[in-house]
Amino acid sequence: MTLGTFLFFDGNCREALEFYATVFKQPVPETIMTYAQDPSGAMSASDKDRILYADLLVSGSNLMLSDCPSGFPFVRGNSS
């Protein structure tokens, strides 16, 4: 059985992605989508370098990561 886990961050997703890649001995993904690449273009300019979506394969399971947009009610340890 494989699991998909989605983790949200408050602007430090890239740092977390690099850390998890090191811990799980995986290459950092070559494709990392930023908010600047969002096809809807709905995000503010201040979010352009934040990660919209990245994923990392860990032991056959998909670890998905994203930064919340600035101004989003982010609560550490809670994805709601």
Steps between C-alpha positions, in 0.01 A plus 500: 500500500626847417408819680487855376582767756463872441698744716444876506762760592506873562767606252768241580381214278815498285718468811280218632505322161879510491516373859262208432689410183820478705342301784337249263802493265299615198590758236331838531228498232593680181144621453379732774202720416498848651204733534654707219428201272136473609301496174211690659731791583288565809784524751659820622850603393625450857429125465682451168795308654290288735450136406156421358576128462789259536512130565757251619481121476578348840501121534241465225270767644445850369591787733341819364603844624372854456534846648176664608440833327594799712204618702359146517409405858793263558510314832818299557413130540150546362411491131148637543 
